[in-house]
Structures are given as structure tokens and as C-alpha cells.
Amino acid sequence: MLTGLMDGLLCCLTGKSTNVVVPLETSEADDGYEFVEVKPGRVLRVRHIIPERPVVEEPVGQGGSVSCKRKITVYRNGQMLIENLERARAELPNSQNGEAEPNATVELEVNDCNHSSTPVTSLEAKSEGKERAPVAGTDSGTGVAGTAPPEAQYPAEPPSQPRPRKRKPKRTVVVDCERKITCCKGTHSDVALFFIHGVGGSLDIWGSQLDLFSRQGYEVIAPDLVGHGASSAPQIAAAYTFYALAEDIRLIFKRYARRRNILIGHSYGVSFCTFLAHEYPEQVHKMVMINGGGPTALEPSLCSIFNLPTCVLHCLSPVLAWSFLKAGFARQGAKEKQLLKENNAFNVSSFVLRAMMSGQYWPEGDEVYHAELTVPILLVHGMYDKFVPVEEDQRMAEILLLAFLKILDDGSHMIMMECPEAVNTLLHEFFLWEPDTPSKKEPKARLATAKSPDDGHKASPDTAQGRPSTAKEASPNGGT
């Protein structure tokens, strides 16, 4: 603590940071690490592993298609309405490791035909934990439940025909496309996995995931954000804004991307994955959000400890490190401290930390931006996460078109380090997942059965009209 105070005093007197991150001399290209100069003087360390595949096989099977057709309307009062005009159902297999909750998958059907003639649901009402429904004698459901006026004063109206509210929308977005989703195996040479860490982390926090999936034949790419790990650390705050970091990640993606790419982001890294999925919808095949938070636009807080001068933050660095350990892990023991040390997590300069937190300005990343995503997304949340409440990931699952939420009971914010086996199992199942395509031959089989019954007699009236009269005739195989 005394050393930290002395270093902070020197920092205030000289105006220079005392703990500047520089590239490690031991990191060479032949050990899986590369140094990529994304801009002059801006160098990122990247771990890139191309495994030796004994047999390069092509993707097997036709996969499945997911219809992405929805209408997003934003009104001037901030309310957002989503209409899912067409959506395919999909299910993700449950984890076999016993860590994930079997029923943690969230599939929100935003079509609500009970209270409106159009399939519209108010997500604003759902965020408050309330179902908005019209009350007799009130203005389109604006009354409070349990306080409806007497029927004599306000005549009752049919609940299925509420008064239409004519409001002029501020913005309307229509998403209409169809995605083909296939299984991604490690033997497929057209698949690449990108791992993006968050504030204070490094590519080393993905050590368990990088080792496992590279052994399974996947090509993996994990960069150090600027100022983190062994990447260069410019001493200018503008180098750490969201747009500067997103441009770095975009250049890394363009350099290593394959035909089918899967993005895995943690915390702040989820925002960069979302940015890539929005910019390159044809190349991003799937995405994983680990403790990423809700679908809100990024804006730095004005009342934050990270707004203090850099020298003061440096003096408080031991306290910040202890707070990160307490909030980032479900347990705070020798094992967790060793994980932080080995994985080079939360080992950034005070200047970089302050600039990163102050540069989180991304007004485009609002709910509409996330609702426009058509890529399948797996959300993984640690139950004891003190940085990101579970309600935020639940909100994210509601907004996204095709999302699966898995909650791990034994993890916190750094869940990929705390529960590597459980996280790896969830990731691998998601990589191999593909939606089921409903069979289109069943109606033809039933029609053929109606025209030529097995008994050789004339078809009954019900059967002739396409309504099977027996269970045998109703079978998909035509009663055989």
C-alpha cells in the first residue's frame, strides 16, 4: 500500500503513469502469438492457433433455416413495440454437465393476439415486470389493476376490442431475411472462433477455452485490446474510445475471418461482438454473450470513481484490485487470486483503466440495434455476478430474435475462469447446434392416403376431404 502511495505521488508530480503496459519479449510468432499492427504505432498481441486437421471434412447435412421477419416501431415517448411477423421455433440441447439450468433457455414470443388485433407486445411493460392489458372503462389499458371505476359510470367494453391509439412512430425498422444455420465442427476448415475480452482482462482469461477448442480442431483467434495484456498502450485518451477499439477488432476480424465465424465476447467485449455481427451479418454465423448486460446504449457515468485523476486511481489500485476480486468471483480464495495472476486479468495501468471507462460512448447500441440482429445468440450468465444483474441478460434475451439464456449457479462475472468445464460444454453444444427443419412431405403423404386407402374401398367422406378418419390413415407414412 505504501509503495502504491509513493508511485501515485510520483505520478502526480511527473504527469506520467508508472505502470505502462508494454509488449512481452517472450511472446513470439512460433508459440501461437502474433503481433499485428492495426495502425502505425498501434500493435495488438493476438493468439492465433490453426490446428492440424487429419481429415478436412465438409459440413454434413443441410442444416436448418430460421425466418427473421419482424417490425420494430419506436415512439416518441420511448416505447418500443416489436412485431414478429414470422419466426421459426428452435431449441438448444440442455447441458449434460449438471451446471446449467435445464429450463434457463428464454424464448420470448412477442406476438400477443389477446389484447390487440395486431401481434404487438409492449416490451416497456415487460421490463417493469407487469403485463399491460386493457381494463374496462380505462383508456387502452392505462388504468391501474384493482382500481377500475364502477360499471355504472364507465360502461364495460369487450376486452378483445380496445380503443385504438393513433400515435405517430418516431422510427420504424423492418427486418426481413432468412438465415441458414449449420453445425460447426472442429474439422470444418471454414469455421473460426473469435474470443474478445473486456475491460481489465486479456486474451489469457480464455486460456481454458483456447486450449480445449484448438485441440478439438477449431481455429481460434483471441486479441489483446489496446492497453491490455501485451498490446501497446498509447498515452492518449482518444485511443481507448469505443469506436477506436471497435475499429481494431474489425481489422482483426477482417484479417482472420473465415466463411463461418463464431464470436465469443465477455463483458465489454460483447459490445464489440455485437458491432461485428451488425456490420458483417453474412460472415458471423453464431455469437456468444458472457455476462454482457442489457441492450442499452453505452454512455460513461458522470459520477464514477474512474473520473478521478490518474494518480489518485493509482493510489487506489490495491483497493480496486480487491474490489474486482470480490465482485468478479463467487469465491475469494487462493485459487481465485492465482487465476487473476496467471491470466493477467485486471493488470492494466490506471491511465488505461480511466480512459477505457470514460470512452464507453456508443449511442447506436440501443435496443433497436440489438433487435435488428438475426444471428443465433447464446447468453451465459453467472448467478453471483455483481457487475451485471441477471435481469439485464434476461432483458437482452427478450429483445433478441433468436437467443438462449443459460444461467450457471456456481459462477460470477469471470465465469469462464471459475467454471471452465461448464462454460466449455455450453459453448461446444452451441457450436454443434442447428435448428430442426419441419418436414414438408407430411401433407402429401396424407393426401395420397386419402386418395388410395389401404383396404381398396371407397374413401369415406371425412377422408375424401383431407380429414383422416382413423389413426392408421393419419400416420405420416400413409398408414403402412
N, C-alpha and C positions, 0 to 999 in steps of 0.2 A: 504493500500500500504506500509506504514511504517513497519507494522508487517511482511509483506512478505519479505521486505528487511532484517530485523533483523534475520528472520528464515533462509534466504538464506546465510547470513554471518555465522551463527552458523553451517549451513550445510557444508560450505567450510572449517571451522576450525576443525570440528569434523570428517568430512568424512562420516556422517550418514544422511540419509534422515529424515526430520522432520514430514512428513505426510505418514506414512506407513499404508496401509490398513490391517485391522485385521478382523476376523470373528465377526459378530454381536452376542451379547449374547442373544438377544431376538428371534433369529431365531431358532426354534425348529422343530423337525420332525412332530409334530402333527398339525402344521399350514400350511402344504404344502411344507415346506422346508426341504431339506436333505443335509447333509454334506458328500461328497464322497471323500475318499482318493484314488486318482488315482495312486499315487506313495507315498512312505514313505515321510511324511512331506509336501506333495503337496495335499492340500484339496480344493475342489471346492464346492461352495454352489449351489444347484440345486433345483429349484421349480418343483415339480412333483405332478400333480393332476390327480387322477383317479376318474372320476365322477361316481356317482351311476346311472346305466342304468336300467330303469324299465323293458325294453324289449330288450334283446340282439338278434338282427336280423342279419341274414347272408346277405352278399352283394346280392342285387337284380339285375337281368339282366346279360347278358353275357359280357357287356362292348364292347369295340372296340379294334381292333388291329392296330398298326402302324408299317409299314415296315421300318426298319432302315438299308438301304443299300447304302453306299457311299464310295467313294475312295478319299483319301486325299493325295495329292502329294506336297512335299516341295522341291524347287530347291535351288541350292547353292547361288543364288542371293537374297534369302529371300522371293521370290514369292511363294505363296501358291495357289494351284488350287484344287477345290472341285468338284467332280462329284457325283451328286445324282442319283444313278442308279435306285433306286425305292423309292418312298416316298408317303405316304398316306396324303391326304389333311385333315386338321382338323380346326375347328373354335371354338373359345371361345365365349360364350354368352356375349353380351355387358352389362356393369354395369347399374343398374337401379337407382343409386343414383344421377346421373347427374354430377358427378365429373370427371369421366373418359371420355376420348375422344372415341367416338364410332369407329372411324377408326384408332385408335392407334395401333391396332394389326399388327405386322410385320410378314409376311410370305414370305421369300425370296426364289424364285425359281432359284436356281443356274444353272439349265440347260439352256444353251444358244446355240441353234442349228442354229442361223442365221449366225454366223461367223466361225463356226468350224464344222468338221464332227463328233466330239465327244462332248457330253454335258459337256463342261468345261466353267467356268467363272472365270475371274481373280478378286479375291477379293481385290488384291492390288490396282487395278484401281478404284474399287468402293469406297475404303477408301478415295481416293482423290476427290470424287465427280464427276468422269469422267467415261464415258463408252468407253472402249477401243475397237475400231473397225479398221479393215484393211483399209488403204487408198490406192487408185490406185497409183501405182508407188512407194510405200514405202515398207519397209521390215517388212511385217506381222504386220502392224498397229503401227509401231514405229514412224511414221511421225506425225507432228502437224496438227490439223484440220485447214483448211483455208490456208495452205502454201504448197499445193501439187504442184509439178513441172508440166510444160506443158505436154500434152499428146504426143506431137511430140518427146519429149526427153525420156519420160517414157511411153511405151505402156500400155494402160489400160488392166487390168485383171479382170476377173469375180469376184465380191465381195464375192461370195459364195465359192470360192476355193482359200483361202490364201496360201501363201507359208508355208509349214510345217517347224517348227523349231525343230530340233533334239537337245534336251538337256537331259543330264543325271540327273535324280532326285536324290536329296540327301537322301530323305526319302519318303517312300510310306506306307500309313496306309489304311487298308480296314476294314470297319465296316459293318458287315452283321448279323443282328438279327431281331427279331420281338417281339415287346412289347405288352402285353395285358394291357390296361388301363381301369380301372373301376371307378365307382363313390365311393367316400369315405364319408360316413355319420358318424355323431357322435355316432350313435347307433351301428356301426360296431366295435366290440371289437378287431379286428386285425389291427386297424389304430392308429398311434401315430404321434403327431406333435412335431417337434423339432424346437426351436427358438434359434438362435445364434446371439449375438450382436457383435459389432465391437469395435474399439479402443476407450477407454474412456467411454464406456457405461456400462451397467449392465443388468441383467435379468429384472430389474424393468421397462426398457423402453418398454417392451412388456406387461405392465400391462393391457391395454385395450384388447389386443388380447387374453391373457391368461384367463382373466375373462369371456370373451364372449364365446370362443370356449369350455371352460370347462363346462359352463352352457349348451351348446348345446350337450354335451355328449362326446366330444373329450378328449382323454388322451393327456395331454400337458407336455412337458419337456423343461425347459429353464435353462441352466447353467450360472454361472458367470465365465468368463475367469479368469485365474490365475492373481492376482494383481488387480482385478476389483470387485466391489460390496463387498461381504462379503467373498470372497475366500481368501486363503492365498497368501501372497506376498513375495516370496523369494527374497533376496537381492543379486541376481546373474543374470547377463545379459543373460546368456545362457538359463535361464528358460523361456524366452519370445520370443524365435525364432519361426518361423512359424512351424517348424517340432515338437517342443516341445508342442506348443499349439494344433496342429493338432492331436497329439497322445492323448492329454487329451480329445479332442472331440470324437475321435474314441473310447476310452474306455467308455465314457458316452453313446455313441450310442450303443455299444455292450451290455451295461447293461440294457438299457430301450427299445431297439428296438422291434417292433412287426413285423408281416409279411409284412404289407404295411406301410411304413413310409414316411412322407412328411417333407422336410427340408425347413425352412424359415430363410434366412440369411439377415443381414443388413450390408452394407459397407464391412469392413474387414471380417465379419462373412460369407459373400458369398463365400470367398475362401475356408473356412473350409467345407461348404456345398458342394462345387464342389469337394473337395477332397473325401468326403464320398460317393458322387454319383459315382465317378470313382472307388473307392475301393469296394463298395457294390452295383453294378448295379441291382441285383435281389431284394434287400431289399428296395432300395429307389424308391418309386412309383412316386412321383412328387417333384418338387422343386420350390421355390420362391426366386428370387433375388431382393432385395430392395436397389436401389442406390448402386449397386455393382461395376460399372465401366466396362471397356473393358476387352476383353480376352487376357490380356498381362501377361507375367511372372513377378513376384514380384521381385523387386530389390530396396534396400534402396538408397535414394538420398544422394549423397556426399555433396551437397550444400543445407543443410536443417537447419532450426533453431533448430531442435531436436538433432543435433550433438553437440550443446553447452554443457558445463558441467552441471551436475545436479543442482548444486547450482544456476547457472545463470538461468536455466529454472524455478527453484522455485521462484526466484525473479520476473520472468516474468509471473508467473502463473495467476495473475489477468488479464493481457493483453491477455494471451492465452484463458482464460475463456470467455472474452468479444468477442474475435475473433470467438470462436466457436459458441457463441450465435448469432452473426451477420451472419455467413456463414451457420449455420445449420438450421436456421428458416427463413421462408419467412417474418415473422413479429417479431420484437424485443420489446415486451411489458411485462407487469407484468405477464401475463398469461404464456408466454414462459419461463420467469425466474422461475416461480413457478414450471413449468413442469420439468425443469432441476433439481431443488432442490428435488422435490418429487420422481423423478425417478432415483436419484443418478447417473445422467449422467455427464460425464466429471469430476468425483470426484476421480481421481487417483493420486498417488504420481508422482513427477517429474521423479524419477528414473524409475518407471514402464512405464511412457509415453515415455521416451527416449529409453528404452530397447525395447518396442513394435515397435516403428518406425524404429529402427536400425535392428531389427530382421526380417523384412519383406523381406526375401530372399526365393524365390520359383521359381527356373528356369524351373521346369517341367510344371508349369501352363501357358503355352503359348497358341497360337491359336489352334494348333493341339490338345492339351489336351482337350480344350473345345469343339472342333469339334467332338471329339470322343464320347461325351455324347449322350445318346439315351433317357434320361428321359425327359418328358414334363416339360417345364420351363416357369413360369410366371415372367416377368420383370416388376417391378413397379418403376417409376421414378418421382421424384418431379421436376417440371419445374424450380423452383428457386434454385435448388441445386448448390452451388458454389464450392463444393468439387468434384463432379462428373458431368462433362458436359453430356448433353443428347446425344451427338454424340457417347460417349463411350457405352452407353446402346444400341444405335442403331447398333453399330458395333457388340456388343455381340449378338443381335438378328439375325444378318446376319450369324454369324458363327455357331450358334447352329442349330441343326437339326430340332427341334420342339419347337419353342419359341413364346410367345405372349408378346408384349410390350404395357403397359398401362402407359400413362403419365397423372399425376394429376396436374391441373393448379394451385391449391392453396397451394401446398406443397413445401418443400425444402428437405434437407438431412434427417432430423428427421421426416419424413412424417408419420410414424406410431403413433407419438405423436401429430402431428399437425392436421392430418385428420384421426382420428381413424375409423370413420364410413365408409368413402370411402375405406380405406385400408381393413377393415374387410369384406366389401361387395365383393371386388375383390378376396380376399383370399377364402371366402366361395364359391363363384361361381366356382373358380378353383378347389377346393376340390371336388365339386359335378360333375365337367365336365368329360365327357367321349366321345371319338371320335365316330362318326357315322360309322357303318359298312355298306358298299353298299350291296344291296340285290343281291343275286346270282340266284334268281329264275326267274328273268325277261326274260332272253333269252329263257328259257324253255317254258315259257308261250307264247312267240311269236311263237316259233316253233310249239307248239300244235295248235295255231290258224291257222297257215299256212296249217297244215295237215287236219284239220277238220273245215272248215268255218261254220259260224252260218247258212247260207242260204241253206246249203245242196248241193250246186252246186259244180262243179269242181273249184279248186283254179286257179286263174289267174297266168300267167307266172311269174309276179313280185312277187306274194305272194308265189309261189312254191319255189322260190329261196331265201326265207327268207326276202324279202323286202316287208313290208306291203303296200298295195295299198290304204287303207283307214285309217282314223283316228281311227275308231272303232276297226279295227283289230290291230292297233298299241298300244292299251291300255295295261297296264301291266296285267289286269285281263282277257285277252283273248277276249275282245270285249263284255263282258257281262255287 
